[in-house]
Amino acid sequence: MMTIVIGRLSQAFLLLLVMSVIAFAGIHSVGNPVFNIVNIETATPDDIRNATIALGLDQPFWWQYFLFMKNVLSGNFGTSYIYHLPAFSLVMSKLPATFELAVIAMLIAAPCGTLIGLVAGRHQGGLFDRVVLRASVFALSIPSFWLSMMLILLGAILLGWFPASGRGTTAVWFGMEWSALTSDGWRRLTLPALALALPNIALIARLARAGAIEVEGQDFIRFCRAKGLSPQRILFRHTLPNISIPIVTIIGMQFGGMLAFAVVVETIFAWPGVGKLLIDSIQLLDRPVVMATLTFVSVVFVGLNALVDLFYAVLDPRVRLST
Protein backbone atom coordinates (compact mmCIF):
# COMPACT_ATOMS: atom_id res chain seq x y z
CA MET A 1 0.00 0.00 0.00
CA MET A 2 2.84 2.40 0.80
CA THR A 3 4.25 1.82 -2.69
CA ILE A 4 0.94 2.88 -4.21
CA VAL A 5 0.79 6.02 -2.04
CA ILE A 6 4.35 7.06 -2.92
CA GLY A 7 3.77 6.37 -6.60
CA ARG A 8 0.53 8.38 -6.78
CA LEU A 9 2.02 11.33 -4.85
CA SER A 10 5.10 11.36 -7.09
CA GLN A 11 2.94 11.39 -10.21
CA ALA A 12 0.79 14.18 -8.76
CA PHE A 13 3.85 16.31 -7.93
CA LEU A 14 5.39 15.92 -11.39
CA LEU A 15 2.06 16.69 -13.06
CA LEU A 16 1.61 19.85 -10.99
CA LEU A 17 5.14 20.96 -11.84
CA VAL A 18 4.56 20.52 -15.57
CA MET A 19 1.20 22.28 -15.37
CA SER A 20 2.78 25.24 -13.54
CA VAL A 21 5.39 25.67 -16.30
CA ILE A 22 2.74 25.50 -19.05
CA ALA A 23 0.40 27.92 -17.27
CA PHE A 24 3.20 30.37 -16.43
CA ALA A 25 4.47 30.37 -20.00
CA GLY A 26 0.97 30.74 -21.41
CA ILE A 27 -0.10 33.71 -19.31
CA HIS A 28 3.25 35.48 -19.82
CA SER A 29 3.02 35.17 -23.59
CA VAL A 30 -0.26 37.11 -23.83
CA GLY A 31 -0.27 40.90 -23.67
CA ASN A 32 1.38 43.28 -21.23
CA PRO A 33 -0.41 43.91 -17.92
CA VAL A 34 1.37 47.25 -17.51
CA PHE A 35 -0.98 48.77 -20.10
CA ASN A 36 -3.96 47.83 -17.91
CA ILE A 37 -2.42 49.51 -14.88
CA VAL A 38 -1.04 52.81 -16.15
CA ASN A 39 -3.05 55.41 -18.05
CA ILE A 40 -1.85 54.97 -21.62
CA GLU A 41 -3.07 58.42 -22.67
CA THR A 42 -1.04 60.29 -20.07
CA ALA A 43 1.76 57.84 -19.19
CA THR A 44 5.28 58.63 -20.34
CA PRO A 45 7.82 56.01 -21.42
CA ASP A 46 9.47 56.43 -18.03
CA ASP A 47 6.17 55.66 -16.27
CA ILE A 48 5.74 52.49 -18.31
CA ARG A 49 9.33 51.44 -17.69
CA ASN A 50 9.03 52.11 -13.93
CA ALA A 51 5.79 50.11 -13.74
CA THR A 52 7.42 47.24 -15.62
CA ILE A 53 10.34 47.21 -13.19
CA ALA A 54 8.03 47.47 -10.17
CA LEU A 55 6.11 44.39 -11.33
CA GLY A 56 9.33 42.49 -12.04
CA LEU A 57 8.41 42.05 -15.70
CA ASP A 58 11.80 43.29 -16.86
CA GLN A 59 13.44 40.09 -15.63
CA PRO A 60 14.06 37.04 -17.87
CA PHE A 61 11.29 34.48 -18.05
CA TRP A 62 13.22 31.76 -16.23
CA TRP A 63 14.02 34.13 -13.35
CA GLN A 64 10.36 35.20 -13.07
CA TYR A 65 9.33 31.54 -12.89
CA PHE A 66 11.99 30.82 -10.27
CA LEU A 67 10.74 33.72 -8.12
CA PHE A 68 7.15 32.55 -8.62
CA MET A 69 7.94 29.02 -7.42
CA LYS A 70 9.95 30.37 -4.50
CA ASN A 71 7.02 32.55 -3.42
CA VAL A 72 4.53 29.72 -3.94
CA LEU A 73 6.47 27.47 -1.58
CA SER A 74 6.06 30.16 1.08
CA GLY A 75 2.35 30.54 0.30
CA ASN A 76 2.69 33.88 -1.50
CA PHE A 77 1.16 34.24 -4.96
CA GLY A 78 1.68 38.00 -5.09
CA THR A 79 -0.79 40.87 -5.11
CA SER A 80 -3.50 41.35 -7.70
CA TYR A 81 -2.70 44.07 -10.22
CA ILE A 82 -6.37 45.05 -10.46
CA TYR A 83 -7.95 44.35 -7.06
CA HIS A 84 -4.83 45.18 -4.99
CA LEU A 85 -5.47 42.19 -2.73
CA PRO A 86 -3.39 39.06 -2.04
CA ALA A 87 -4.06 36.82 -5.05
CA PHE A 88 -4.57 33.58 -3.13
CA SER A 89 -6.90 35.23 -0.59
CA LEU A 90 -8.96 36.55 -3.49
CA VAL A 91 -9.25 33.04 -4.94
CA MET A 92 -10.24 31.60 -1.56
CA SER A 93 -12.97 34.24 -1.20
CA LYS A 94 -14.56 32.88 -4.40
CA LEU A 95 -14.19 29.22 -3.44
CA PRO A 96 -17.44 28.82 -1.40
CA ALA A 97 -19.54 29.77 -4.44
CA THR A 98 -17.80 27.23 -6.69
CA PHE A 99 -17.77 24.53 -4.01
CA GLU A 100 -21.47 25.03 -3.30
CA LEU A 101 -22.37 24.84 -6.98
CA ALA A 102 -20.30 21.67 -7.51
CA VAL A 103 -21.74 19.94 -4.42
CA ILE A 104 -25.35 20.67 -5.41
CA ALA A 105 -24.70 19.52 -8.97
CA MET A 106 -23.11 16.27 -7.81
CA LEU A 107 -25.91 15.64 -5.29
CA ILE A 108 -28.24 15.76 -8.29
CA ALA A 109 -26.04 13.80 -10.70
CA ALA A 110 -24.83 10.91 -8.50
CA PRO A 111 -28.13 9.41 -7.29
CA CYS A 112 -30.05 10.20 -10.48
CA GLY A 113 -27.37 8.80 -12.78
CA THR A 114 -26.88 5.68 -10.66
CA LEU A 115 -30.61 4.93 -10.42
CA ILE A 116 -31.22 5.51 -14.14
CA GLY A 117 -28.26 3.31 -15.07
CA LEU A 118 -29.32 0.50 -12.74
CA VAL A 119 -32.86 0.42 -14.07
CA ALA A 120 -31.69 0.61 -17.70
CA GLY A 121 -29.21 -2.22 -17.17
CA ARG A 122 -31.82 -4.30 -15.40
CA HIS A 123 -34.10 -4.00 -18.44
CA GLN A 124 -31.47 -4.25 -21.15
CA GLY A 125 -32.90 -3.82 -24.65
CA GLY A 126 -36.21 -2.43 -23.41
CA LEU A 127 -37.76 0.94 -24.27
CA PHE A 128 -36.37 2.66 -21.18
CA ASP A 129 -32.89 1.33 -21.90
CA ARG A 130 -32.96 2.59 -25.50
CA VAL A 131 -34.19 6.01 -24.39
CA VAL A 132 -31.42 6.25 -21.78
CA LEU A 133 -28.74 5.31 -24.31
CA ARG A 134 -29.86 7.91 -26.85
CA ALA A 135 -30.43 10.63 -24.26
CA SER A 136 -27.04 10.03 -22.65
CA VAL A 137 -25.24 10.31 -25.99
CA PHE A 138 -27.02 13.61 -26.62
CA ALA A 139 -26.26 14.95 -23.13
CA LEU A 140 -22.58 14.07 -23.41
CA SER A 141 -22.27 15.57 -26.89
CA ILE A 142 -23.76 19.03 -26.45
CA PRO A 143 -21.40 21.87 -25.43
CA SER A 144 -21.83 23.23 -21.92
CA PHE A 145 -22.34 26.80 -23.17
CA TRP A 146 -25.22 25.71 -25.43
CA LEU A 147 -26.83 23.71 -22.63
CA SER A 148 -26.50 26.67 -20.27
CA MET A 149 -28.12 29.04 -22.75
CA MET A 150 -30.97 26.59 -23.42
CA LEU A 151 -31.62 26.30 -19.69
CA ILE A 152 -31.72 30.10 -19.43
CA LEU A 153 -34.08 30.27 -22.41
CA LEU A 154 -36.42 27.64 -20.97
CA GLY A 155 -36.24 28.24 -17.23
CA ALA A 156 -35.69 31.99 -17.06
CA ILE A 157 -37.18 33.49 -20.22
CA LEU A 158 -40.01 31.21 -21.40
CA LEU A 159 -41.19 29.88 -18.02
CA GLY A 160 -39.85 32.64 -15.80
CA TRP A 161 -39.33 30.25 -12.89
CA PHE A 162 -35.66 30.96 -12.19
CA PRO A 163 -33.37 34.01 -12.36
CA ALA A 164 -30.86 33.90 -15.19
CA SER A 165 -27.76 35.13 -13.39
CA GLY A 166 -26.18 36.09 -10.09
CA ARG A 167 -25.96 34.39 -6.74
CA GLY A 168 -28.87 36.15 -5.07
CA THR A 169 -29.48 36.44 -1.37
CA THR A 170 -26.97 34.54 0.76
CA ALA A 171 -26.72 33.56 4.42
CA VAL A 172 -23.54 33.41 6.47
CA TRP A 173 -22.51 30.03 7.90
CA PHE A 174 -19.08 29.31 9.39
CA GLY A 175 -17.96 32.76 8.29
CA MET A 176 -18.81 32.15 4.60
CA GLU A 177 -21.76 33.09 2.41
CA TRP A 178 -23.99 30.29 1.09
CA SER A 179 -26.83 30.57 -1.41
CA ALA A 180 -28.32 27.19 -0.47
CA LEU A 181 -29.45 28.60 2.88
CA THR A 182 -31.98 31.01 1.32
CA SER A 183 -34.96 30.51 -0.99
CA ASP A 184 -33.74 33.13 -3.45
CA GLY A 185 -30.32 31.49 -3.48
CA TRP A 186 -31.88 28.10 -4.25
CA ARG A 187 -33.75 29.56 -7.22
CA ARG A 188 -30.51 31.00 -8.58
CA LEU A 189 -28.63 27.74 -7.92
CA THR A 190 -31.03 25.59 -9.91
CA LEU A 191 -30.09 26.44 -13.50
CA PRO A 192 -26.27 26.43 -13.16
CA ALA A 193 -26.43 23.28 -11.04
CA LEU A 194 -28.50 21.56 -13.74
CA ALA A 195 -26.06 22.73 -16.41
CA LEU A 196 -23.27 20.96 -14.53
CA ALA A 197 -25.34 17.96 -13.46
CA LEU A 198 -26.98 16.84 -16.72
CA PRO A 199 -23.79 15.69 -18.54
CA ASN A 200 -22.66 13.93 -15.37
CA ILE A 201 -26.01 12.19 -15.00
CA ALA A 202 -25.52 10.79 -18.49
CA LEU A 203 -21.95 9.67 -17.78
CA ILE A 204 -22.78 8.00 -14.47
CA ALA A 205 -25.89 6.39 -15.95
CA ARG A 206 -23.91 4.78 -18.79
CA LEU A 207 -21.31 3.48 -16.35
CA ALA A 208 -23.93 2.11 -13.96
CA ARG A 209 -25.82 0.53 -16.85
CA ALA A 210 -22.72 -1.26 -18.15
CA GLY A 211 -21.89 -2.50 -14.66
CA ALA A 212 -25.45 -3.66 -14.01
CA ILE A 213 -25.54 -5.64 -17.27
CA GLU A 214 -22.28 -7.36 -16.39
CA VAL A 215 -23.30 -8.21 -12.81
CA GLU A 216 -26.85 -9.27 -13.69
CA GLY A 217 -25.46 -12.09 -15.83
CA GLN A 218 -23.34 -13.62 -13.08
CA ASP A 219 -24.16 -16.80 -11.17
CA PHE A 220 -24.76 -15.25 -7.76
CA ILE A 221 -27.53 -13.05 -9.20
CA ARG A 222 -29.18 -16.14 -10.69
CA PHE A 223 -28.92 -17.74 -7.26
CA CYS A 224 -30.62 -14.72 -5.70
CA ARG A 225 -33.47 -15.02 -8.19
CA ALA A 226 -33.73 -18.75 -7.47
CA LYS A 227 -34.09 -17.93 -3.76
CA GLY A 228 -37.10 -15.80 -4.60
CA LEU A 229 -35.61 -12.40 -3.75
CA SER A 230 -37.49 -9.44 -5.17
CA PRO A 231 -35.98 -7.58 -8.18
CA GLN A 232 -35.64 -4.41 -6.06
CA ARG A 233 -33.71 -6.25 -3.34
CA ILE A 234 -31.42 -7.88 -5.89
CA LEU A 235 -30.82 -4.55 -7.62
CA PHE A 236 -29.99 -2.46 -4.55
CA ARG A 237 -28.57 -5.06 -2.15
CA HIS A 238 -26.50 -7.15 -4.55
CA THR A 239 -26.05 -5.45 -7.93
CA LEU A 240 -25.34 -1.93 -6.66
CA PRO A 241 -22.60 -2.88 -4.14
CA ASN A 242 -20.76 -4.83 -6.84
CA ILE A 243 -20.61 -1.85 -9.21
CA SER A 244 -20.03 0.82 -6.56
CA ILE A 245 -16.24 1.07 -6.94
CA PRO A 246 -16.17 2.39 -10.54
CA ILE A 247 -19.14 4.64 -9.78
CA VAL A 248 -17.39 6.15 -6.75
CA THR A 249 -14.28 6.58 -8.88
CA ILE A 250 -16.06 8.49 -11.63
CA ILE A 251 -17.99 10.60 -9.10
CA GLY A 252 -14.74 11.69 -7.47
CA MET A 253 -13.12 12.52 -10.79
CA GLN A 254 -16.15 14.42 -12.07
CA PHE A 255 -16.46 16.38 -8.82
CA GLY A 256 -12.85 17.48 -9.25
CA GLY A 257 -13.67 18.45 -12.81
CA MET A 258 -16.59 20.55 -11.62
CA LEU A 259 -14.39 22.45 -9.19
CA ALA A 260 -11.69 22.98 -11.77
CA PHE A 261 -13.57 23.44 -15.04
CA ALA A 262 -16.89 25.13 -14.20
CA VAL A 263 -15.55 28.19 -16.03
CA VAL A 264 -18.12 28.27 -18.84
CA VAL A 265 -21.14 27.70 -16.61
CA GLU A 266 -20.03 30.27 -14.04
CA THR A 267 -19.37 32.84 -16.75
CA ILE A 268 -22.72 32.39 -18.51
CA PHE A 269 -24.72 32.48 -15.26
CA ALA A 270 -22.54 35.26 -13.76
CA TRP A 271 -21.89 32.97 -10.82
CA PRO A 272 -19.19 34.65 -8.68
CA GLY A 273 -16.95 31.62 -8.31
CA VAL A 274 -13.38 30.66 -9.06
CA GLY A 275 -14.10 30.00 -12.74
CA LYS A 276 -15.54 33.44 -13.39
CA LEU A 277 -12.66 35.02 -11.49
CA LEU A 278 -10.24 33.17 -13.80
CA ILE A 279 -11.93 34.46 -16.97
CA ASP A 280 -12.07 38.03 -15.66
CA SER A 281 -8.42 37.91 -14.60
CA ILE A 282 -7.31 36.56 -17.99
CA GLN A 283 -9.16 39.39 -19.74
CA LEU A 284 -7.51 41.96 -17.45
CA LEU A 285 -4.09 40.22 -17.63
CA ASP A 286 -4.03 40.00 -13.84
CA ARG A 287 -1.18 37.48 -13.79
CA PRO A 288 -0.93 36.83 -10.01
CA VAL A 289 -4.64 36.01 -9.79
CA VAL A 290 -4.51 33.85 -12.93
CA MET A 291 -1.57 31.84 -11.59
CA ALA A 292 -3.13 31.53 -8.13
CA THR A 293 -6.39 30.31 -9.67
CA LEU A 294 -4.74 27.85 -12.05
CA THR A 295 -2.51 26.51 -9.28
CA PHE A 296 -5.49 26.03 -6.99
CA VAL A 297 -7.66 24.23 -9.55
CA SER A 298 -4.69 22.08 -10.60
CA VAL A 299 -4.00 21.03 -7.02
CA VAL A 300 -7.69 20.29 -6.43
CA PHE A 301 -8.11 18.29 -9.63
CA VAL A 302 -4.87 16.32 -9.32
CA GLY A 303 -5.34 15.83 -5.57
CA LEU A 304 -8.88 14.48 -5.94
CA ASN A 305 -7.79 12.12 -8.70
CA ALA A 306 -4.95 10.86 -6.52
CA LEU A 307 -7.33 10.34 -3.60
CA VAL A 308 -9.74 8.46 -5.86
CA ASP A 309 -6.91 6.18 -7.01
CA LEU A 310 -5.93 5.50 -3.40
CA PHE A 311 -9.54 4.91 -2.41
CA TYR A 312 -9.89 2.48 -5.30
CA ALA A 313 -6.86 0.59 -4.01
CA VAL A 314 -8.37 0.44 -0.53
CA LEU A 315 -11.67 -0.97 -1.80
CA ASP A 316 -10.27 -3.36 -4.40
CA PRO A 317 -7.50 -5.74 -3.21
CA ARG A 318 -6.68 -6.61 -6.84
CA VAL A 319 -5.21 -3.12 -7.33
CA ARG A 320 -2.84 -3.61 -4.39
CA LEU A 321 -1.79 -7.04 -5.57
CA SER A 322 -1.07 -5.82 -9.12
CA THR A 323 1.47 -3.18 -7.97
Summary of the structure (lengths in Angstrom):
residues: 323
radius of gyration: 23.9
end to end distance: 8.7
largest distance: 87.7
contacts: 1041
relative contact order: 0.15
helix: 76%
strand: 2%
